[in-house]
Amino acid sequence: RLRMTNAASLALQNTPVKGTLFETRIAGELSRTWSTPSLPSTQVAHVGPDNQPGDILLTIPTSPLPGAPSVRIVVETRDTLRKLGVAGISTTMRTAMAARGADAGIYLARSPSGLAADVRGWAEGANARGGWVAT
């Protein structure tokens, strides 16, 4: 039974399913963190299943007043060993932010092995829509 579980885990590591599992886990963590009574108007939407750029969209009102504008933050999750550097992340974030109408973005690699040497665990950038961070 243990061997079958390990074999299944190894098989999943090379499929899009592992990315979906990571994306779903992060969406759940963000929902638990941001969907609280003290932040009643904040919305966390797991939008990744539509196969468009950007996996999670946070919509955070700038004021508790009704009709106040909101800040939209897109989160792009990656569970891959393919190393992406600042230029690749910048392109990814520009596309995701435009697709989701976001004002800011977060590129979240599951592990440092998914980030190229020029990122060194943290990177920042900006495009016409706004700023982004990667880690």
One Martini backbone bead per residue (centre of mass of N, CA, C, O) as a GRO file, in nm:
protein
  135
    1ARG     BB    1   0.059   0.062  -0.022
    2LEU     BB    2   0.299   0.255   0.002
    3ARG     BB    3   0.402   0.211  -0.286
    4MET     BB    4   0.148   0.319  -0.426
    5THR     BB    5   0.159   0.603  -0.305
    6ASN     BB    6   0.440   0.677  -0.413
    7ALA     BB    7   0.375   0.630  -0.713
    8ALA     BB    8   0.150   0.839  -0.730
    9SER     BB    9   0.320   1.084  -0.647
   10LEU     BB   10   0.525   1.063  -0.877
   11ALA     BB   11   0.321   1.087  -1.109
   12LEU     BB   12   0.205   1.376  -1.026
   13GLN     BB   13   0.475   1.550  -1.059
   14ASN     BB   14   0.416   1.542  -1.402
   15THR     BB   15   0.148   1.711  -1.358
   16PRO     BB   16  -0.113   1.943  -1.333
   17VAL     BB   17  -0.227   1.844  -1.059
   18LYS     BB   18  -0.012   1.958  -0.864
   19GLY     BB   19  -0.084   2.255  -0.921
   20THR     BB   20  -0.379   2.238  -0.828
   21LEU     BB   21  -0.322   2.159  -0.536
   22PHE     BB   22  -0.161   2.413  -0.461
   23GLU     BB   23  -0.372   2.623  -0.542
   24THR     BB   24  -0.594   2.523  -0.347
   25ARG     BB   25  -0.434   2.560  -0.086
   26ILE     BB   26  -0.387   2.866  -0.115
   27ALA     BB   27  -0.682   2.951  -0.135
   28GLY     BB   28  -0.755   2.849   0.148
   29GLU     BB   29  -0.557   3.023   0.309
   30LEU     BB   30  -0.664   3.298   0.209
   31SER     BB   31  -0.953   3.263   0.309
   32ARG     BB   32  -0.883   3.232   0.611
   33THR     BB   33  -0.732   3.511   0.631
   34TRP     BB   34  -0.948   3.719   0.469
   35SER     BB   35  -1.223   3.571   0.575
   36THR     BB   36  -1.334   3.792   0.802
   37PRO     BB   37  -1.507   3.990   1.019
   38SER     BB   38  -1.288   4.231   0.979
   39LEU     BB   39  -1.323   4.144   0.644
   40PRO     BB   40  -1.619   4.130   0.493
   41SER     BB   41  -1.545   4.247   0.180
   42THR     BB   42  -1.350   4.037   0.126
   43GLN     BB   43  -1.228   3.861  -0.164
   44VAL     BB   44  -1.188   3.507  -0.253
   45ALA     BB   45  -1.085   3.375  -0.573
   46HIS     BB   46  -1.090   3.069  -0.742
   47VAL     BB   47  -0.991   3.100  -1.093
   48GLY     BB   48  -0.810   2.868  -1.224
   49PRO     BB   49  -1.020   2.660  -1.358
   50ASP     BB   50  -1.041   2.852  -1.633
   51ASN     BB   51  -0.746   2.868  -1.772
   52GLN     BB   52  -0.634   3.138  -1.680
   53PRO     BB   53  -0.456   3.379  -1.589
   54GLY     BB   54  -0.456   3.331  -1.280
   55ASP     BB   55  -0.570   3.178  -0.970
   56ILE     BB   56  -0.607   3.427  -0.767
   57LEU     BB   57  -0.855   3.664  -0.625
   58LEU     BB   58  -0.821   3.968  -0.464
   59THR     BB   59  -1.074   4.176  -0.297
   60ILE     BB   60  -1.003   4.504  -0.160
   61PRO     BB   61  -1.120   4.738   0.018
   62THR     BB   62  -1.036   5.082   0.093
   63SER     BB   63  -1.322   5.082   0.241
   64PRO     BB   64  -1.614   5.040   0.447
   65LEU     BB   65  -1.765   5.183   0.245
   66PRO     BB   66  -2.001   5.194   0.035
   67GLY     BB   67  -1.857   5.182  -0.290
   68ALA     BB   68  -1.578   5.132  -0.261
   69PRO     BB   69  -1.292   5.085  -0.373
   70SER     BB   70  -1.075   4.835  -0.512
   71VAL     BB   71  -0.830   4.592  -0.468
   72ARG     BB   72  -0.652   4.389  -0.706
   73ILE     BB   73  -0.515   4.056  -0.649
   74VAL     BB   74  -0.296   3.844  -0.806
   75VAL     BB   75  -0.235   3.485  -0.799
   76GLU     BB   76   0.053   3.297  -0.894
   77THR     BB   77   0.092   2.957  -0.910
   78ARG     BB   78   0.388   2.732  -0.859
   79ASP     BB   79   0.452   2.370  -0.931
   80THR     BB   80   0.782   2.372  -1.021
   81LEU     BB   81   1.113   2.309  -1.165
   82ARG     BB   82   1.090   2.545  -1.343
   83LYS     BB   83   1.288   2.804  -1.391
   84LEU     BB   84   1.216   3.144  -1.303
   85GLY     BB   85   1.271   3.460  -1.386
   86VAL     BB   86   1.219   3.788  -1.400
   87ALA     BB   87   1.125   3.800  -1.696
   88GLY     BB   88   0.914   3.566  -1.678
   89ILE     BB   89   0.753   3.682  -1.443
   90SER     BB   90   0.677   3.949  -1.573
   91THR     BB   91   0.510   3.825  -1.800
   92THR     BB   92   0.316   3.662  -1.626
   93MET     BB   93   0.204   3.909  -1.462
   94ARG     BB   94   0.100   4.080  -1.691
   95THR     BB   95  -0.105   3.872  -1.791
   96ALA     BB   96  -0.262   3.821  -1.524
   97MET     BB   97  -0.339   4.116  -1.459
   98ALA     BB   98  -0.499   4.163  -1.721
   99ALA     BB   99  -0.701   3.921  -1.704
  100ARG     BB  100  -0.798   4.025  -1.389
  101GLY     BB  101  -0.780   4.334  -1.329
  102ALA     BB  102  -0.516   4.404  -1.176
  103ASP     BB  103  -0.304   4.604  -0.946
  104ALA     BB  104  -0.165   4.334  -0.847
  105GLY     BB  105   0.105   4.087  -0.765
  106ILE     BB  106   0.165   3.724  -0.709
  107TYR     BB  107   0.444   3.510  -0.710
  108LEU     BB  108   0.415   3.153  -0.626
  109ALA     BB  109   0.646   2.937  -0.525
  110ARG     BB  110   0.679   2.642  -0.370
  111SER     BB  111   0.993   2.663  -0.439
  112PRO     BB  112   1.316   2.761  -0.500
  113SER     BB  113   1.340   2.564  -0.757
  114GLY     BB  114   1.134   2.773  -0.925
  115LEU     BB  115   1.386   2.972  -0.912
  116ALA     BB  116   1.603   3.175  -1.022
  117ALA     BB  117   1.895   3.333  -0.941
  118ASP     BB  118   1.778   3.636  -0.985
  119VAL     BB  119   1.575   3.609  -0.740
  120ARG     BB  120   1.661   3.494  -0.452
  121GLY     BB  121   1.346   3.458  -0.324
  122TRP     BB  122   1.318   3.768  -0.442
  123ALA     BB  123   1.090   3.990  -0.624
  124GLU     BB  124   1.047   4.293  -0.818
  125GLY     BB  125   0.781   4.472  -0.998
  126ALA     BB  126   0.648   4.631  -1.303
  127ASN     BB  127   0.360   4.761  -1.471
  128ALA     BB  128   0.088   4.915  -1.605
  129ARG     BB  129  -0.093   4.803  -1.356
  130GLY     BB  130   0.159   4.729  -1.154
  131GLY     BB  131   0.273   4.557  -0.892
  132TRP     BB  132   0.517   4.296  -0.802
  133VAL     BB  133   0.577   3.972  -0.651
  134ALA     BB  134   0.837   3.723  -0.569
  135THR     BB  135   0.866   3.368  -0.402
   0.00000   0.00000   0.00000
